[in-house]
Amino acid sequence: EVVDRGEGVVNNHLNAAVASDGTLYITSKMNRYVAGQPMLVLHIRAPIGSWQRVPFANYTGAITPTRPIVLLDADEEQLWFVHTALDNSQWNMHAIMSRSMNRKVSSMPSPPATVIAPHLDLQNATSCKSRLPRNPPWIVLASDRWGNIYEGLIKPAPQP
């Protein structure tokens, strides 16, 4: 089964989470460097087999989003997207960003929040492989090429 196709659709950066109802969430990086166009995309596979595509981070020219992961909270209400953000104005300066989206309501992802401040050559983010624990904040880790490990916290936005 082909999920998406076309030149530049995916650049081998994939991560997945699955809900108890069988809904599959896959994040991917596109290989299209066009300012204002999506760079990171969420592919959603419903239990009946249909696919939906939701862009969640654009390439801006100044920032290149890359290496996304998707996390699902304990109540399966929120999806969290965590990714590296390369600052194209400073060689190898990277930050780790997060966004969230209500999975049960057709909502667009929230604006990005910095989880780990920019560091030189910060690499892939990682977090728990199962659902996020019930009580936030949640931990995200990333390392640099010298073996330093950095911790960041994902905190839900305050409810109105």
ZAVEX-281676 format. One record per atom (N, C-alpha, C): x, y, z; atom name; residue in three letters. Coordinates in nm, 4 decimals, padded with zeros to 6 digits. Layout:
<recs>
+----------+----------+----------+----+-----+
:       px :       py :       pz :  a :   r :
+----------+----------+----------+----+-----+
:        X :        Y :        Z : CA : ALA :
...
+----------+----------+----------+----+-----+
</recs>
This chain:
<recs>
+----------+----------+----------+----+-----+
:       px :       py :       pz :  a :   r :
+----------+----------+----------+----+-----+
:  00.0853 : -00.1182 :  00.0000 :  N : GLU :
:  00.0000 :  00.0000 :  00.0000 : CA : GLU :
:  00.0892 :  00.1237 :  00.0000 :  C : GLU :
:  00.0657 :  00.2141 : -00.0928 :  N : VAL :
:  00.1417 :  00.3378 : -00.1017 : CA : VAL :
:  00.0672 :  00.4452 : -00.0232 :  C : VAL :
:  00.1341 :  00.5042 :  00.0740 :  N : VAL :
:  00.0732 :  00.6059 :  00.1601 : CA : VAL :
:  00.0716 :  00.7416 :  00.0916 :  C : VAL :
:  00.1820 :  00.7782 :  00.0304 :  N : ASP :
:  00.1967 :  00.9072 : -00.0363 : CA : ASP :
:  00.3004 :  00.8875 : -00.1446 :  C : ASP :
:  00.2953 :  00.9653 : -00.2488 :  N : ARG :
:  00.3937 :  00.9477 : -00.3554 : CA : ARG :
:  00.4252 :  01.0810 : -00.4203 :  C : ARG :
:  00.5368 :  01.0804 : -00.4883 :  N : GLY :
:  00.5793 :  01.1990 : -00.5605 : CA : GLY :
:  00.7214 :  01.2349 : -00.5234 :  C : GLY :
:  00.7827 :  01.3133 : -00.6084 :  N : GLU :
:  00.9205 :  01.3535 : -00.5841 : CA : GLU :
:  00.9279 :  01.4389 : -00.4574 :  C : GLU :
:  01.0191 :  01.4050 : -00.3701 :  N : GLY :
:  01.0397 :  01.4817 : -00.2481 : CA : GLY :
:  00.9398 :  01.4551 : -00.1376 :  C : GLY :
:  00.8566 :  01.3505 : -00.1498 :  N : VAL :
:  00.7529 :  01.3248 : -00.0495 : CA : VAL :
:  00.8115 :  01.2812 :  00.0838 :  C : VAL :
:  00.9161 :  01.2018 :  00.0830 :  N : VAL :
:  00.9743 :  01.1577 :  00.2099 : CA : VAL :
:  01.1259 :  01.1480 :  00.1975 :  C : VAL :
:  01.1929 :  01.1772 :  00.3085 :  N : ASN :
:  01.3380 :  01.1790 :  00.3124 : CA : ASN :
:  01.3856 :  01.0877 :  00.4259 :  C : ASN :
:  01.3374 :  00.9679 :  00.4314 :  N : ASN :
:  01.3706 :  00.8597 :  00.5240 : CA : ASN :
:  01.3701 :  00.8954 :  00.6733 :  C : ASN :
:  01.3086 :  01.0048 :  00.7120 :  N : HIS :
:  01.2911 :  01.0377 :  00.8530 : CA : HIS :
:  01.1475 :  01.0004 :  00.8885 :  C : HIS :
:  01.1282 :  00.8849 :  00.9511 :  N : LEU :
:  00.9956 :  00.8341 :  00.9848 : CA : LEU :
:  00.9887 :  00.7976 :  01.1322 :  C : LEU :
:  00.8713 :  00.8183 :  01.1923 :  N : ASN :
:  00.8471 :  00.7763 :  01.3299 : CA : ASN :
:  00.6981 :  00.7494 :  01.3410 :  C : ASN :
:  00.6588 :  00.6553 :  01.4278 :  N : ALA :
:  00.5182 :  00.6171 :  01.4345 : CA : ALA :
:  00.4699 :  00.5988 :  01.5777 :  C : ALA :
:  00.3389 :  00.6174 :  01.5946 :  N : ALA :
:  00.2676 :  00.5870 :  01.7189 : CA : ALA :
:  00.1331 :  00.5295 :  01.6781 :  C : ALA :
:  00.0772 :  00.4427 :  01.7619 :  N : VAL :
: -00.0519 :  00.3827 :  01.7305 : CA : VAL :
: -00.1440 :  00.3940 :  01.8514 :  C : VAL :
: -00.2699 :  00.4290 :  01.8252 :  N : ALA :
: -00.3708 :  00.4407 :  01.9311 : CA : ALA :
: -00.4389 :  00.3049 :  01.9503 :  C : ALA :
: -00.5053 :  00.2893 :  02.0639 :  N : SER :
: -00.5700 :  00.1615 :  02.0945 : CA : SER :
: -00.6826 :  00.1276 :  01.9969 :  C : SER :
: -00.7390 :  00.2260 :  01.9273 :  N : ASP :
: -00.8445 :  00.1990 :  01.8285 : CA : ASP :
: -00.7868 :  00.1572 :  01.6930 :  C : ASP :
: -00.6536 :  00.1481 :  01.6834 :  N : GLY :
: -00.5886 :  00.1059 :  01.5605 : CA : GLY :
: -00.5461 :  00.2194 :  01.4692 :  C : GLY :
: -00.5738 :  00.3436 :  01.5070 :  N : THR :
: -00.5293 :  00.4567 :  01.4256 : CA : THR :
: -00.3776 :  00.4667 :  01.4329 :  C : THR :
: -00.3137 :  00.4775 :  01.3174 :  N : LEU :
: -00.1685 :  00.4854 :  01.3070 : CA : LEU :
: -00.1288 :  00.6273 :  01.2707 :  C : LEU :
: -00.0293 :  00.6797 :  01.3392 :  N : TYR :
:  00.0231 :  00.8137 :  01.3142 : CA : TYR :
:  00.1697 :  00.8008 :  01.2748 :  C : TYR :
:  00.2047 :  00.8541 :  01.1586 :  N : ILE :
:  00.3423 :  00.8482 :  01.1110 : CA : ILE :
:  00.3882 :  00.9892 :  01.0775 :  C : ILE :
:  00.5002 :  01.0306 :  01.1349 :  N : THR :
:  00.5597 :  01.1578 :  01.0964 : CA : THR :
:  00.6677 :  01.1304 :  00.9926 :  C : THR :
:  00.6822 :  01.2226 :  00.8992 :  N : SER :
:  00.7867 :  01.2091 :  00.7985 : CA : SER :
:  00.8397 :  01.3462 :  00.7599 :  C : SER :
:  00.9622 :  01.3451 :  00.7101 :  N : LYS :
:  01.0232 :  01.4675 :  00.6581 : CA : LYS :
:  01.0155 :  01.4624 :  00.5064 :  C : LYS :
:  00.9747 :  01.5730 :  00.4484 :  N : MET :
:  00.9724 :  01.5834 :  00.3028 : CA : MET :
:  01.1088 :  01.6334 :  00.2556 :  C : MET :
:  01.1363 :  01.6122 :  00.1319 :  N : ASN :
:  01.2630 :  01.6552 :  00.0749 : CA : ASN :
:  01.2388 :  01.7687 : -00.0249 :  C : ASN :
:  01.1606 :  01.8677 :  00.0218 :  N : ARG :
:  01.1283 :  01.9841 : -00.0610 : CA : ARG :
:  01.1676 :  02.1097 :  00.0158 :  C : ARG :
:  01.2664 :  02.1774 : -00.0325 :  N : TYR :
:  01.3164 :  02.2966 :  00.0349 : CA : TYR :
:  01.2614 :  02.4214 : -00.0331 :  C : TYR :
:  01.1313 :  02.4461 : -00.0118 :  N : VAL :
:  01.0635 :  02.5616 : -00.0693 : CA : VAL :
:  01.0046 :  02.6416 :  00.0460 :  C : VAL :
:  01.0494 :  02.7665 :  00.0621 :  N : ALA :
:  01.0029 :  02.8493 :  00.1740 : CA : ALA :
:  00.8506 :  02.8558 :  00.1769 :  C : ALA :
:  00.7957 :  02.8346 :  00.2968 :  N : GLY :
:  00.6511 :  02.8396 :  00.3167 : CA : GLY :
:  00.5800 :  02.7093 :  00.2883 :  C : GLY :
:  00.6522 :  02.6101 :  00.2388 :  N : GLN :
:  00.5912 :  02.4806 :  00.2078 : CA : GLN :
:  00.6209 :  02.3795 :  00.3189 :  C : GLN :
:  00.5339 :  02.2792 :  00.3362 :  N : PRO :
:  00.5543 :  02.1806 :  00.4427 : CA : PRO :
:  00.6863 :  02.1054 :  00.4291 :  C : PRO :
:  00.7531 :  02.0884 :  00.5428 :  N : MET :
:  00.8741 :  02.0067 :  00.5496 : CA : MET :
:  00.8464 :  01.8805 :  00.6316 :  C : MET :
:  00.7610 :  01.8931 :  00.7366 :  N : LEU :
:  00.7241 :  01.7787 :  00.8191 : CA : LEU :
:  00.5745 :  01.7545 :  00.8049 :  C : LEU :
:  00.5391 :  01.6265 :  00.7935 :  N : VAL :
:  00.4010 :  01.5889 :  00.7669 : CA : VAL :
:  00.3609 :  01.4740 :  00.8583 :  C : VAL :
:  00.2351 :  01.4763 :  00.9011 :  N : LEU :
:  00.1758 :  01.3658 :  00.9755 : CA : LEU :
:  00.0863 :  01.2889 :  00.8792 :  C : LEU :
:  00.1073 :  01.1591 :  00.8695 :  N : HIS :
:  00.0204 :  01.0707 :  00.7920 : CA : HIS :
: -00.0640 :  00.9931 :  00.8924 :  C : HIS :
: -00.1955 :  00.9976 :  00.8758 :  N : ILE :
: -00.2867 :  00.9309 :  00.9690 : CA : ILE :
: -00.3584 :  00.8194 :  00.8933 :  C : ILE :
: -00.3477 :  00.6972 :  00.9453 :  N : ARG :
: -00.4196 :  00.5834 :  00.8868 : CA : ARG :
: -00.5330 :  00.5450 :  00.9809 :  C : ARG :
: -00.6557 :  00.5659 :  00.9349 :  N : ALA :
: -00.7733 :  00.5296 :  01.0133 : CA : ALA :
: -00.7873 :  00.3772 :  01.0165 :  C : ALA :
: -00.8545 :  00.3224 :  01.1176 :  N : PRO :
: -00.8734 :  00.1774 :  01.1253 : CA : PRO :
: -00.9397 :  00.1166 :  01.0007 :  C : PRO :
: -01.0182 :  00.1946 :  00.9275 :  N : ILE :
: -01.0822 :  00.1418 :  00.8061 : CA : ILE :
: -00.9874 :  00.1388 :  00.6867 :  C : ILE :
: -00.8664 :  00.1943 :  00.7024 :  N : GLY :
: -00.7652 :  00.1874 :  00.5973 : CA : GLY :
: -00.7440 :  00.3135 :  00.5177 :  C : GLY :
: -00.8188 :  00.4186 :  00.5424 :  N : SER :
: -00.7998 :  00.5438 :  00.4676 : CA : SER :
: -00.6875 :  00.6255 :  00.5299 :  C : SER :
: -00.6212 :  00.7042 :  00.4462 :  N : TRP :
: -00.5091 :  00.7870 :  00.4897 : CA : TRP :
: -00.5447 :  00.9347 :  00.4791 :  C : TRP :
: -00.4907 :  01.0121 :  00.5730 :  N : GLN :
: -00.5037 :  01.1579 :  00.5713 : CA : GLN :
: -00.3636 :  01.2154 :  00.5902 :  C : GLN :
: -00.3384 :  01.3308 :  00.5317 :  N : ARG :
: -00.2073 :  01.3960 :  00.5403 : CA : ARG :
: -00.2243 :  01.5332 :  00.6038 :  C : ARG :
: -00.1472 :  01.5596 :  00.7123 :  N : VAL :
: -00.1562 :  01.6872 :  00.7838 : CA : VAL :
: -00.0151 :  01.7466 :  00.7964 :  C : VAL :
:  00.0169 :  01.8531 :  00.7223 :  N : PRO :
:  00.1461 :  01.9194 :  00.7403 : CA : PRO :
:  00.1517 :  01.9858 :  00.8778 :  C : PRO :
:  00.2701 :  01.9839 :  00.9420 :  N : PHE :
:  00.2785 :  02.0488 :  01.0727 : CA : PHE :
:  00.4018 :  02.1348 :  01.0933 :  C : PHE :
:  00.4930 :  02.1412 :  00.9999 :  N : ALA :
:  00.6077 :  02.2318 :  01.0129 : CA : ALA :
:  00.6574 :  02.2677 :  00.8736 :  C : ALA :
:  00.6619 :  02.3968 :  00.8446 :  N : ASN :
:  00.7059 :  02.4449 :  00.7136 : CA : ASN :
:  00.8544 :  02.4771 :  00.7133 :  C : ASN :
:  00.9137 :  02.4630 :  00.5971 :  N : TYR :
:  01.0487 :  02.5133 :  00.5723 : CA : TYR :
:  01.0356 :  02.6637 :  00.5536 :  C : TYR :
:  01.1188 :  02.7414 :  00.6216 :  N : THR :
:  01.1062 :  02.8871 :  00.6106 : CA : THR :
:  01.2216 :  02.9519 :  00.5356 :  C : THR :
:  01.3246 :  02.8767 :  00.5085 :  N : GLY :
:  01.4461 :  02.9363 :  00.4537 : CA : GLY :
:  01.5427 :  02.9654 :  00.5664 :  C : GLY :
:  01.4918 :  03.0217 :  00.6765 :  N : ALA :
:  01.5748 :  03.0486 :  00.7944 : CA : ALA :
:  01.5850 :  02.9259 :  00.8840 :  C : ALA :
:  01.4776 :  02.8467 :  00.8907 :  N : ILE :
:  01.4726 :  02.7276 :  00.9766 : CA : ILE :
:  01.4338 :  02.6064 :  00.8922 :  C : ILE :
:  01.5079 :  02.4970 :  00.9112 :  N : THR :
:  01.4755 :  02.3694 :  00.8473 : CA : THR :
:  01.4304 :  02.2715 :  00.9539 :  C : THR :
:  01.3006 :  02.2367 :  00.9581 :  N : PRO :
:  01.2557 :  02.1332 :  01.0509 : CA : PRO :
:  01.2952 :  01.9951 :  00.9976 :  C : PRO :
:  01.3397 :  01.9067 :  01.0872 :  N : THR :
:  01.3858 :  01.7744 :  01.0452 : CA : THR :
:  01.3736 :  01.6760 :  01.1612 :  C : THR :
:  01.3904 :  01.5495 :  01.1324 :  N : ARG :
:  01.3945 :  01.4396 :  01.2295 : CA : ARG :
:  01.2754 :  01.4398 :  01.3271 :  C : ARG :
:  01.1531 :  01.4292 :  01.2762 :  N : PRO :
:  01.0362 :  01.4345 :  01.3639 : CA : PRO :
:  01.0077 :  01.3031 :  01.4359 :  C : PRO :
:  00.9512 :  01.3152 :  01.5556 :  N : ILE :
:  00.8931 :  01.2002 :  01.6251 : CA : ILE :
:  00.7507 :  01.2378 :  01.6650 :  C : ILE :
:  00.6652 :  01.1368 :  01.6815 :  N : VAL :
:  00.5270 :  01.1587 :  01.7227 : CA : VAL :
:  00.5032 :  01.0821 :  01.8517 :  C : VAL :
:  00.4365 :  01.1474 :  01.9467 :  N : LEU :
:  00.4063 :  01.0887 :  02.0769 : CA : LEU :
:  00.2569 :  01.1005 :  02.1021 :  C : LEU :
:  00.2017 :  01.0055 :  02.1743 :  N : LEU :
:  00.0599 :  01.0031 :  02.2057 : CA : LEU :
:  00.0451 :  01.0062 :  02.3568 :  C : LEU :
: -00.0441 :  01.0927 :  02.4092 :  N : ASP :
: -00.0587 :  01.1005 :  02.5544 : CA : ASP :
: -00.1373 :  00.9808 :  02.6088 :  C : ASP :
: -00.1368 :  00.9646 :  02.7404 :  N : ALA :
: -00.1975 :  00.8490 :  02.8068 : CA : ALA :
: -00.3463 :  00.8356 :  02.7778 :  C : ALA :
: -00.4154 :  00.9469 :  02.7636 :  N : ASP :
: -00.5598 :  00.9436 :  02.7377 : CA : ASP :
: -00.5924 :  00.9375 :  02.5888 :  C : ASP :
: -00.4889 :  00.9342 :  02.5064 :  N : GLU :
: -00.5024 :  00.9280 :  02.3611 : CA : GLU :
: -00.5840 :  01.0447 :  02.3052 :  C : GLU :
: -00.5684 :  01.1597 :  02.3671 :  N : GLU :
: -00.6370 :  01.2795 :  02.3185 : CA : GLU :
: -00.5437 :  01.3726 :  02.2431 :  C : GLU :
: -00.4177 :  01.3801 :  02.2861 :  N : GLN :
: -00.3226 :  01.4731 :  02.2253 : CA : GLN :
: -00.2092 :  01.3974 :  02.1580 :  C : GLN :
: -00.1723 :  01.4451 :  02.0414 :  N : LEU :
: -00.0507 :  01.4021 :  01.9747 : CA : LEU :
:  00.0528 :  01.5108 :  01.9967 :  C : LEU :
:  00.1744 :  01.4701 :  02.0177 :  N : TRP :
:  00.2842 :  01.5650 :  02.0325 : CA : TRP :
:  00.3862 :  01.5369 :  01.9239 :  C : TRP :
:  00.4303 :  01.6414 :  01.8570 :  N : PHE :
:  00.5319 :  01.6313 :  01.7539 : CA : PHE :
:  00.6571 :  01.6984 :  01.8078 :  C : PHE :
:  00.7675 :  01.6277 :  01.8037 :  N : VAL :
:  00.8955 :  01.6822 :  01.8489 : CA : VAL :
:  00.9913 :  01.6690 :  01.7314 :  C : VAL :
:  01.0662 :  01.7751 :  01.7046 :  N : HIS :
:  01.1579 :  01.7697 :  01.5910 : CA : HIS :
:  01.2755 :  01.8628 :  01.6125 :  C : HIS :
:  01.3804 :  01.8360 :  01.5378 :  N : THR :
:  01.4978 :  01.9228 :  01.5352 : CA : THR :
:  01.4674 :  02.0411 :  01.4443 :  C : THR :
:  01.5148 :  02.1579 :  01.4816 :  N : ALA :
:  01.5013 :  02.2777 :  01.3985 : CA : ALA :
:  01.6412 :  02.3321 :  01.3726 :  C : ALA :
:  01.6850 :  02.3252 :  01.2484 :  N : LEU :
:  01.8172 :  02.3746 :  01.2103 : CA : LEU :
:  01.8079 :  02.5222 :  01.1780 :  C : LEU :
:  01.8905 :  02.6023 :  01.2437 :  N : ASP :
:  01.8978 :  02.7453 :  01.2156 : CA : ASP :
:  01.9943 :  02.7635 :  01.0988 :  C : ASP :
:  01.9414 :  02.7990 :  00.9835 :  N : ASN :
:  02.0233 :  02.8077 :  00.8628 : CA : ASN :
:  02.1171 :  02.9279 :  00.8613 :  C : ASN :
:  02.1032 :  03.0179 :  00.9608 :  N : SER :
:  02.1929 :  03.1338 :  00.9652 : CA : SER :
:  02.3193 :  03.1054 :  01.0458 :  C : SER :
:  02.3187 :  02.9971 :  01.1232 :  N : GLN :
:  02.4350 :  02.9607 :  01.2051 : CA : GLN :
:  02.4688 :  02.8156 :  01.1781 :  C : GLN :
:  02.5875 :  02.7878 :  01.1329 :  N : TRP :
:  02.6280 :  02.6537 :  01.0948 : CA : TRP :
:  02.6093 :  02.5553 :  01.2101 :  C : TRP :
:  02.5331 :  02.4489 :  01.1845 :  N : ASN :
:  02.5099 :  02.3384 :  01.2778 : CA : ASN :
:  02.4505 :  02.3798 :  01.4117 :  C : ASN :
:  02.3727 :  02.4879 :  01.4163 :  N : MET :
:  02.3043 :  02.5272 :  01.5395 : CA : MET :
:  02.1617 :  02.4719 :  01.5331 :  C : MET :
:  02.1274 :  02.3842 :  01.6273 :  N : HIS :
:  01.9988 :  02.3155 :  01.6256 : CA : HIS :
:  01.9253 :  02.3338 :  01.7578 :  C : HIS :
:  01.7934 :  02.3392 :  01.7508 :  N : ALA :
:  01.7079 :  02.3396 :  01.8693 : CA : ALA :
:  01.6111 :  02.2227 :  01.8549 :  C : ALA :
:  01.5492 :  02.1824 :  01.9657 :  N : ILE :
:  01.4446 :  02.0812 :  01.9629 : CA : ILE :
:  01.3129 :  02.1521 :  01.9930 :  C : ILE :
:  01.2151 :  02.1336 :  01.9045 :  N : MET :
:  01.0864 :  02.2017 :  01.9143 : CA : MET :
:  00.9746 :  02.1006 :  01.9365 :  C : MET :
:  00.8618 :  02.1478 :  01.9920 :  N : SER :
:  00.7443 :  02.0611 :  02.0045 : CA : SER :
:  00.6199 :  02.1362 :  01.9602 :  C : SER :
:  00.5201 :  02.0613 :  01.9190 :  N : ARG :
:  00.3881 :  02.1105 :  01.8829 : CA : ARG :
:  00.2902 :  02.0035 :  01.9277 :  C : ARG :
:  00.1642 :  02.0403 :  01.9445 :  N : SER :
:  00.0643 :  01.9400 :  01.9801 : CA : SER :
: -00.0590 :  01.9562 :  01.8933 :  C : SER :
: -00.1421 :  01.8515 :  01.8942 :  N : MET :
: -00.2644 :  01.8512 :  01.8155 : CA : MET :
: -00.3650 :  01.7596 :  01.8839 :  C : MET :
: -00.4886 :  01.8040 :  01.8956 :  N : ASN :
: -00.5943 :  01.7199 :  01.9501 : CA : ASN :
: -00.6292 :  01.6167 :  01.8442 :  C : ASN :
: -00.6153 :  01.4893 :  01.8764 :  N : ARG :
: -00.6358 :  01.3852 :  01.7758 : CA : ARG :
: -00.7831 :  01.3538 :  01.7528 :  C : ARG :
: -00.8697 :  01.3922 :  01.8459 :  N : LYS :
: -01.0111 :  01.3591 :  01.8332 : CA : LYS :
: -01.0920 :  01.4710 :  01.7681 :  C : LYS :
: -01.0312 :  01.5862 :  01.7517 :  N : VAL :
: -01.0967 :  01.7004 :  01.6875 : CA : VAL :
: -01.0068 :  01.7410 :  01.5712 :  C : VAL :
: -01.0642 :  01.7705 :  01.4596 :  N : SER :
: -00.9827 :  01.8120 :  01.3451 : CA : SER :
: -00.9261 :  01.9512 :  01.3720 :  C : SER :
: -00.8128 :  01.9536 :  01.4364 :  N : SER :
: -00.7480 :  02.0810 :  01.4668 : CA : SER :
: -00.6093 :  02.0816 :  01.4045 :  C : SER :
: -00.5611 :  02.1992 :  01.3781 :  N : MET :
: -00.4250 :  02.2130 :  01.3275 : CA : MET :
: -00.3292 :  02.2092 :  01.4456 :  C : MET :
: -00.2056 :  02.1657 :  01.4210 :  N : PRO :
: -00.1076 :  02.1640 :  01.5292 : CA : PRO :
: -00.0821 :  02.3029 :  01.5862 :  C : PRO :
: -00.0471 :  02.3064 :  01.7136 :  N : SER :
: -00.0170 :  02.4318 :  01.7818 : CA : SER :
:  00.1105 :  02.4936 :  01.7255 :  C : SER :
:  00.1334 :  02.6225 :  01.7543 :  N : PRO :
:  00.2615 :  02.6837 :  01.7149 : CA : PRO :
:  00.3764 :  02.6129 :  01.7868 :  C : PRO :
:  00.4962 :  02.6193 :  01.7318 :  N : PRO :
:  00.6095 :  02.5491 :  01.7933 : CA : PRO :
:  00.6540 :  02.6124 :  01.9250 :  C : PRO :
:  00.6998 :  02.5275 :  02.0146 :  N : ALA :
:  00.7588 :  02.5710 :  02.1418 : CA : ALA :
:  00.8977 :  02.5086 :  02.1526 :  C : ALA :
:  00.9937 :  02.5836 :  02.2035 :  N : THR :
:  01.1294 :  02.5312 :  02.2199 : CA : THR :
:  01.1339 :  02.4383 :  02.3397 :  C : THR :
:  01.1835 :  02.3172 :  02.3181 :  N : VAL :
:  01.1975 :  02.2177 :  02.4245 : CA : VAL :
:  01.3423 :  02.2142 :  02.4731 :  C : VAL :
:  01.4363 :  02.2187 :  02.3804 :  N : ILE :
:  01.5786 :  02.2262 :  02.4137 : CA : ILE :
:  01.6355 :  02.3425 :  02.3330 :  C : ILE :
:  01.6949 :  02.4381 :  02.4034 :  N : ALA :
:  01.7487 :  02.5584 :  02.3391 : CA : ALA :
:  01.8583 :  02.5206 :  02.2394 :  C : ALA :
:  01.8852 :  02.6089 :  02.1443 :  N : PRO :
:  01.9854 :  02.5767 :  02.0420 : CA : PRO :
:  02.1219 :  02.5432 :  02.1004 :  C : PRO :
:  02.1792 :  02.4365 :  02.0475 :  N : HIS :
:  02.3145 :  02.3925 :  02.0800 : CA : HIS :
:  02.3819 :  02.3545 :  01.9495 :  C : HIS :
:  02.5139 :  02.3543 :  01.9509 :  N : LEU :
:  02.5906 :  02.3182 :  01.8330 : CA : LEU :
:  02.5711 :  02.1707 :  01.8011 :  C : LEU :
:  02.5225 :  02.1410 :  01.6827 :  N : ASP :
:  02.5103 :  02.0058 :  01.6288 : CA : ASP :
:  02.4235 :  01.9126 :  01.7147 :  C : ASP :
:  02.3158 :  01.9658 :  01.7679 :  N : LEU :
:  02.2188 :  01.8851 :  01.8410 : CA : LEU :
:  02.1524 :  01.7894 :  01.7436 :  C : LEU :
:  02.1400 :  01.6639 :  01.7817 :  N : GLN :
:  02.0917 :  01.5615 :  01.6893 : CA : GLN :
:  01.9465 :  01.5229 :  01.7161 :  C : GLN :
:  01.9104 :  01.4019 :  01.6752 :  N : ASN :
:  01.7733 :  01.3519 :  01.6833 : CA : ASN :
:  01.7184 :  01.3571 :  01.8254 :  C : ASN :
:  01.5905 :  01.3934 :  01.8355 :  N : ALA :
:  01.5209 :  01.3876 :  01.9640 : CA : ALA :
:  01.4663 :  01.2468 :  01.9834 :  C : ALA :
:  01.4550 :  01.2053 :  02.1088 :  N : THR :
:  01.3934 :  01.0781 :  02.1412 : CA : THR :
:  01.3119 :  01.0949 :  02.2686 :  C : THR :
:  01.2179 :  01.0071 :  02.2882 :  N : SER :
:  01.1343 :  01.0087 :  02.4087 : CA : SER :
:  01.0831 :  00.8673 :  02.4296 :  C : SER :
:  00.9827 :  00.8510 :  02.5153 :  N : CYS :
:  00.9323 :  00.7168 :  02.5433 : CA : CYS :
:  00.8696 :  00.6564 :  02.4179 :  C : CYS :
:  00.8777 :  00.5274 :  02.4052 :  N : LYS :
:  00.8255 :  00.4581 :  02.2871 : CA : LYS :
:  00.6789 :  00.4186 :  02.3054 :  C : LYS :
:  00.6330 :  00.4134 :  02.4294 :  N : SER :
:  00.4923 :  00.3857 :  02.4553 : CA : SER :
:  00.4194 :  00.5185 :  02.4704 :  C : SER :
:  00.2932 :  00.5154 :  02.5112 :  N : ARG :
:  00.2211 :  00.6407 :  02.5333 : CA : ARG :
:  00.2896 :  00.7208 :  02.6436 :  C : ARG :
:  00.2745 :  00.8511 :  02.6355 :  N : LEU :
:  00.3310 :  00.9374 :  02.7394 : CA : LEU :
:  00.2627 :  00.9075 :  02.8729 :  C : LEU :
:  00.3344 :  00.9173 :  02.9822 :  N : PRO :
:  00.2728 :  00.8960 :  03.1137 : CA : PRO :
:  00.1587 :  00.9958 :  03.1369 :  C : PRO :
:  00.0738 :  00.9656 :  03.2304 :  N : ARG :
: -00.0462 :  01.0458 :  03.2542 : CA : ARG :
: -00.0138 :  01.1902 :  03.2947 :  C : ARG :
:  00.0850 :  01.2120 :  03.3762 :  N : ASN :
:  00.1108 :  01.3469 :  03.4291 : CA : ASN :
:  00.2339 :  01.4108 :  03.3654 :  C : ASN :
:  00.2148 :  01.5260 :  03.2989 :  N : PRO :
:  00.3290 :  01.5993 :  03.2442 : CA : PRO :
:  00.4020 :  01.6728 :  03.3556 :  C : PRO :
:  00.5198 :  01.7269 :  03.3334 :  N : PRO :
:  00.5853 :  01.7393 :  03.2041 : CA : PRO :
:  00.6497 :  01.6076 :  03.1609 :  C : PRO :
:  00.6723 :  01.5963 :  03.0293 :  N : TRP :
:  00.7331 :  01.4769 :  02.9722 : CA : TRP :
:  00.8734 :  01.5102 :  02.9258 :  C : TRP :
:  00.9607 :  01.4116 :  02.9346 :  N : ILE :
:  01.1022 :  01.4315 :  02.9022 : CA : ILE :
:  01.1308 :  01.3953 :  02.7572 :  C : ILE :
:  01.2106 :  01.4798 :  02.6943 :  N : VAL :
:  01.2648 :  01.4556 :  02.5611 : CA : VAL :
:  01.4161 :  01.4665 :  02.5743 :  C : VAL :
:  01.4879 :  01.3792 :  02.5075 :  N : LEU :
:  01.6337 :  01.3808 :  02.5106 : CA : LEU :
:  01.6884 :  01.4010 :  02.3697 :  C : LEU :
:  01.8058 :  01.4606 :  02.3625 :  N : ALA :
:  01.8795 :  01.4726 :  02.2372 : CA : ALA :
:  02.0274 :  01.4781 :  02.2724 :  C : ALA :
:  02.1117 :  01.4390 :  02.1784 :  N : SER :
:  02.2555 :  01.4419 :  02.2034 : CA : SER :
:  02.3247 :  01.5204 :  02.0938 :  C : SER :
:  02.4495 :  01.5570 :  02.1214 :  N : ASP :
:  02.5302 :  01.6211 :  02.0178 : CA : ASP :
:  02.6383 :  01.5236 :  01.9730 :  C : ASP :
:  02.7175 :  01.5628 :  01.8772 :  N : ARG :
:  02.8174 :  01.4692 :  01.8226 : CA : ARG :
:  02.9339 :  01.4435 :  01.9177 :  C : ARG :
:  02.9413 :  01.5166 :  02.0271 :  N : TRP :
:  03.0486 :  01.4954 :  02.1245 : CA : TRP :
:  03.0034 :  01.4062 :  02.2398 :  C : TRP :
:  02.8799 :  01.3550 :  02.2337 :  N : GLY :
:  02.8323 :  01.2625 :  02.3360 : CA : GLY :
:  02.7607 :  01.3280 :  02.4519 :  C : GLY :
:  02.7396 :  01.4586 :  02.4474 :  N : ASN :
:  02.6623 :  01.5247 :  02.5526 : CA : ASN :
:  02.5140 :  01.4940 :  02.5313 :  C : ASN :
:  02.4408 :  01.4698 :  02.6395 :  N : ILE :
:  02.2978 :  01.4431 :  02.6328 : CA : ILE :
:  02.2243 :  01.5603 :  02.6965 :  C : ILE :
:  02.1221 :  01.6086 :  02.6282 :  N : TYR :
:  02.0432 :  01.7229 :  02.6744 : CA : TYR :
:  01.9010 :  01.6764 :  02.7034 :  C : TYR :
:  01.8428 :  01.7323 :  02.8083 :  N : GLU :
:  01.7056 :  01.7005 :  02.8461 : CA : GLU :
:  01.6180 :  01.8223 :  02.8256 :  C : GLU :
:  01.4997 :  01.7990 :  02.7725 :  N : GLY :
:  01.3994 :  01.9039 :  02.7585 : CA : GLY :
:  01.2663 :  01.8528 :  02.8084 :  C : GLY :
:  01.1774 :  01.9441 :  02.8447 :  N : LEU :
:  01.0466 :  01.9067 :  02.8966 : CA : LEU :
:  00.9371 :  01.9555 :  02.8039 :  C : LEU :
:  00.8418 :  01.8683 :  02.7769 :  N : ILE :
:  00.7226 :  01.9047 :  02.7013 : CA : ILE :
:  00.6159 :  01.9341 :  02.8059 :  C : ILE :
:  00.5624 :  02.0532 :  02.8006 :  N : LYS :
:  00.4577 :  02.0931 :  02.8950 : CA : LYS :
:  00.3335 :  02.1316 :  02.8159 :  C : LYS :
:  00.2179 :  02.0770 :  02.8529 :  N : PRO :
:  00.0960 :  02.1184 :  02.7843 : CA : PRO :
:  00.0699 :  02.2668 :  02.8017 :  C : PRO :
:  00.0084 :  02.3268 :  02.7007 :  N : ALA :
: -00.0284 :  02.4670 :  02.7092 : CA : ALA :
: -00.1385 :  02.4832 :  02.8121 :  C : ALA :
: -00.1407 :  02.5940 :  02.8838 :  N : PRO :
: -00.2477 :  02.6165 :  02.9813 : CA : PRO :
: -00.3834 :  02.6195 :  02.9113 :  C : PRO :
: -00.4822 :  02.5578 :  02.9738 :  N : GLN :
: -00.6182 :  02.5563 :  02.9187 : CA : GLN :
: -00.6888 :  02.6857 :  02.9530 :  C : GLN :
: -00.7667 :  02.7426 :  02.8578 :  N : PRO :
: -00.8368 :  02.8707 :  02.8849 : CA : PRO :
: -00.9450 :  02.8539 :  02.9890 :  C : PRO :
+----------+----------+----------+----+-----+
</recs>
